[in-house]
Amino acid sequence: MKVLTHKPKTRASQRFTLNAWSASLLILLSLPVAAESEYAPEKYATEVVVDQEVIGVAPEMLAWWWDNIRSTERYQTWNPDEHLTFTSVVEPDNATNLEYSVGAQQTTTDYIGGFTVISDLIWRDPTLAQNDVSYERHLLSEIVFAGLEGMSDPETGWGLYEYEANAAVDGSIIRTRISLPESVNQVYPGYAVALEEHVQQDMENLAGFLPDLFQEEFVETELRSRGSFTVSRKSALVKTVVVDQEIKGLTPEMIDWWWDNINTTARYKKWHPTAHVSFEWVTPPENPDSLAYSPGAVQEVTEYLGRYKSNLRITWLDPQEVADQVTYSHWLYAGTDLQTLSGIFPQTLIHEYQMNEAGDGVVMRSTFEVPTFLNWVMPGFTTQLGYHAIEEMQFLQYFLPDLYEKEYVNR
């Protein structure tokens, strides 16, 4: 960490300061990737811990964000008063998923506690901190402070960000723990106190832009690109929507188990964090420990298809009724009713699936038969249904394998 200015904290003075240290930044960017230090938080005398709840930011959004900060513009959007620059030194391996890229490295410049600070942040192996976390997800970052190398032991810092859905499932609870080397306290008095406020503000600010960014770039751009669908006319009163996609990381057995084990709103929202609202079994499954779903089980759900909010009653039906209509070896057959029109305009769906040729995921085809009039009262309804089916099924790969192993394989 290097002190470059003590100017008042205003955007104008910050931008002026950038010209003064641009040469230093170029030198820093030419340095090789830092070797990993030992993660041993017990060796640090100074640790900043911030616990907070951020409404409107789902854990999946945070998981995506770490590899998608990308630019100074986004970094400044995150905290306009205290974030100055962001440069990627080692690009993320795969920024289109919900696991951060170990080894990704970025150089940031921040204004904290009266000091302009340049530091390198390196995403480290999350398993190094697995015994120190309480929440479902976490990011581990090593912090290399420019100008303080060799001044203390340990000489680098660490940031541990752990988080999961809050109790109301409308946001996240986040615990941030920053371990600081003693050189920081010696050279920059008051920095640790200011850092606590800085972290608090960073996380609060995410609610103002991250949900829309996540929806646009991950849900509507990345996930939708992984499948396709067609809409056709079955009759004057019925439209057929057929969705085809490949989902990596899943087996047919995981999906077989999932149908009877959705269980809670929290799980339902993992299935689609930006579109699913609530879930309840009206008639619970008879045998949720089986890999065969339970015909007669009934659920009531609330979800969004695009901008349209729907309250649905979904009933698992006998799979043998459509055995002659499917191509793949596993399938679910269900009836769907809009709660306001229950029994008047029933709809059906079939999700059929099997292992893909590569053996690293499944291929799935979803077939929906819906009343034509829904497109009249909700223009674009069938298009949004096709998109939704791709999005929710693609989200399964990010939580279902672990859940299946924990609750079925290791039960």
N, C-alpha and C positions, 0 to 999 in steps of 0.2 A: 504494500500500500504506500503510495507516494503523495505527499502534500504538494499541491501545485498552486493553490490559491486560498485566500481567506476572504474573498469578496462576498458581499451580501448575497443571500440565496434568492436570486431572481433569474428568470429565463434569459433576460438580456445579458446579464453578467456571465451566465453560464456559457452562452454561445460565444461571447467574446473570449472567454478563457480557452475554448477549444482551439483557437488559433495558436495560443501560446504553447500548448503541449502536443500539437499534432505530430511533430517530429519524434517525440518520445514514444508516442503510440505506435508509429511505424516501426521503431526499433523493437518494441515489445512483441509486435506481431511476427517479427522475423525469428523469434526464439523458438526452439523445438518444443514439442508437447512435453509437459511436465511429467516426470516419473511419479508413480503413485506412492504416496507416503502411507504410513500405518494409520488406520482409523482406530484411535484409542481415546475416546472422549474423556476418560478418567484422568488423562494426563493434563487436562486444561483447567486452569484456575478460573477462567472467565467463560461463562456460557450464558448466552442470551436465549431465553425461552419465552415464546409467545403462543398462547392458546386463544383461538378465536373461532367464531362461527361466521361463515359467509353465505348469506342467502342468495339463491339464484345461480350459484356455481356448483355444478355437479362434480363429483370426483373424476369422472371421465374427462371433463373439460380440462381440469388441472393436468391429468396424465398426458393429454395431447399437447398442452401448452409448452411443456418443457422443451420439446424439440421443435417448436414452431414460433419461438420469439423472433428469430430470423434477422431482424433489422433494427437500426437505430430508431426508425419511425415507430415501430411497434413497442420498442423498449421505452420510449418516451411517453407513448400513450399509456403505458402501464403506470407510470408515476411521473407526470410532467415536471414536477418541481425538483425531483432528485435523481432521475435517470437521465444521463447525458448521452452516452454512446454505447453501441453494441456492435461487436464484430465477431463473426464466426471464424474461429481458427481451424477447428476440425469439424466438418459438417456432420450432422447426425446421419447414421447409417440408413435409417428408415423413419422419416417423419410422418408417415401416413398411417401409423398405428398408435396404440395406447400404451406402449411401453417405451420409456425413454432409451436413448442410444448410449450405452456405456462407452466412454472414451470421447464423446463429443466435448468440444472445448470452445469457450467463448471468452473474449476480453470485453469487460464492461467498465464504464466510468460512471461513478455516482457522486453525488454531493450529499454527504452525511455528517452531521455534527460540526459543520463549518469547514470541512475538508473535502477537496475533490480527490477521489480515490480511484486508481486503476487497479483492477484485479482480474486474474484469470479464474474462471469457474470450469471445472472438469467434472462431467458426470461419471460417477464411479459405480462399481458393481453393487447393486442393492443388497445382495446377500451379506455384504460386510457389516451391515447394520441390522440384520434380521433379528438379532437378540435384543435390540434396543428400541423396537417399535411396538406400539400398541394398536395402531390403526391398520386398515386393510392395505393401503397403498403408501409408498414412500419414494422419495427421491433423495439420493445421497450425492452431495457435491463437495469436492475438495476446492478450497479457496487459496490461491497463491497471490499474496499481496505484493505488488511491484515495489521494489526498493527495500523490502524488509527481509530478503533472503539471508539466512544465516545469523539473524540477530537474536533468535531465541530457539529453544527446543521444547516442543515442536515448533517448526518454523512456518507451517501452513495452517490454515483453519479448515473447518468443516461445516457444511450446512446440511441438516437433516430435516426434510419436510415430510411429515406423515399426515395422512388425511383419509377420511371416509365420509359417507353420507351422514347427515345429521338425523336426529330422531324423527323429525317431521318429514324427512326425505324431500326437502325443498332447497337443499344447499349442502354445504360441507362443513365439518369441523376439522380444523387444521392446527397442528402443533408444529411450530418452527423452532429448531434448536441450532444456534450458531455457536460453535466453539472457536474462541479467538486466541491466537498466540499472544504471549505476554508482550511482545514487541509492539503490538497495537496499542495496548494500554500505556506503555511507556512513552511512546512517541505522540499519540493522539488522545490526550485526556478527554474523557466525556464521550468518546466514540461509541462505546458499548451501550450507554444510556440512549443515545440518539438512534442507534441501530434498532433498538426495540420499537420505537415509534415508527421507524422506516419500514420495518417488516409488517407491522400492523397496517400501515397505510397501503403498502403494496398489495396485500391480500384483499383488503376492502375494495380497492380500485378495480380488481378483476371483474367484479359484478357489472361494471359499467360498459364493458366491451367484449369480454370473452364469450359469453353465451351466443351472441350473434356471430362472432367470428368462427366459433366451433361449428355452429349450425351450417354456415355458408361453406366453409372450406373442408370440414371433415364429413359431416352428414350428407350435405347436398351435392358436394363435388366428389369426394373420395369414395364414400360408401355406394352412392348411386352408380358409380362407374363400374362396380363389380358385378352387375347383373343387368338384365333387360326384361322387357315385358311387352305384351301385345294386348290390345283391347279389341274384341270382336262382338258382332251381334249374333246372339244365339236365337233370339226371337224378337218380336216387337216389344216385349216387356222385359227382356233379360239381356244383360251384357255379360260377357265372359272375359275375365282378366287372367292371363297366364304369365307367370313370372318365373324366369330361369336364372339360376346363379350358382356359383361355386363358393363354398365357405371353408376356408382353411382352418386347420387345427381341431376340427370336430370329427367324431365318429357317429354313425347312425345310432348307436346305443346311447350316447349322451343325449341326443335329441329325443329318443324314445322315453328316456327317464324324465326329461324336462317337462313334458306335457302335464304330468300329474304332480309336479313339484314346483310349480311357479309360486304358489302359496301366499305371498305377501306383496303389498305395494312396493316395498323396498326392492324385492327381486324383479318385479314387473318393470320398475323404472330402470334397473340395470339393462333390461332387454332393449329399451329405447329411452335414453335419459331425457331427450327433448320432446318426445311425443306421448309417452305413456304417463298417465296421471294416477290411476288407482286400480286396485285389483281386490276381489273378494270371491272366495268359493261360496256359492249358494248351496250347492250339493257337492260336498267334498268327494274326491276319488276314493273308491273302495280299497284299492291296493296300491298306494303310491310307492311302495318298495319294489314293485315289479317293473320290468322294462316294457310291459304292455299297458297302454293307457286304459283308463276305466270308462267305458261307454256309460252314459247317464250322468257323469260329472258335469256340473253347471257352474259357470263363473260369470260374474258381472264386472265389467271393466269400463274405464273411461280413458279415452285416448284422443289424440289429434291426428287427423289426416290432412296434412297441410294446415290450413287455417280453420278447418272444420272440426269441431269438438263432437265426439260421438259417445253415447252411452250404450253399451252393447251387452247382451246376454248371449253367451256362447256355450253350446252344449256338445260334449263329445258323443259322437254317434258310432254305431257298429261299423268297424272297418270293412267287414265282409260285404256290406252293401255296395261298395265301390271297387271291389277287388278286380273286376273286369275293366275298370277305367284307368288303372294306374300302370306305369311303366317301371318304376323303381321298386326296390324290394321292401322298403319301409314306408309307411304312410299314416297320416292322421286324417280322419274325416270328422267334420264338425258342422253344426248348424249355427247360424248367427242371426240374431234379431236386434234391430234398433229397439231400445226399451220403450220408446214412445209409440212404436208400431208393432208391438210384440204379436207374433202369429199372423199378421196381416200380409207382410211382404218378407217372408223368410228368405235367408240367403244361405249358401253352402260354401264350404272351403275344403280343399284337399291340399295338405302338404305332403309330398312324396319325396323320398331322398334315399341315397345309397352312397357307398364309398366312391370317391373319384378314382380315376385310373392311376394317378400318382401315389395314392395311398396316404395323402397328407391332408385330407379333408373330405367333404361331401359335396355331391351335386344335388341340387334341390329344385323341384318344380312345384309352384303353388298355383292352384286354380281356384278362382273365386267366381261365383255366379251371383250377380247383384241386380236389383231392379233398375231398369233403364231410367226411371223417373228421378233417381238420385242425382243424375247428371243435370237434370233440369233445375232442381231446387238447390243443388250445390255444384255449380259449374266446375268441371275438371275433376269431379270426385273419383272416377275410375283411374285417372292418371295419378292422382295422389295415393290411391290405394296401391298401385303398382310400385311407386317409389317407397311407400311405407314398408311393404313386404320385403324389399331388398334391404332397407336400412335396419329393420329390427333383427332380421336373420343374420346380418353381418356383425351386429353387436354381440351375438352369442359367443363368438370365439374369444372374446376378451374376459369372460368370467365363467362360462359353463364348464370348461375342462377342469378347473380347480374345484368348482362346486360339486361336480359329479364324482371326482375322486374322493373328496372329503366325505360326502354324504351317502354315496352308493358303494364305491369300491372299498373304502375303509370303514364302512359302517360297523 
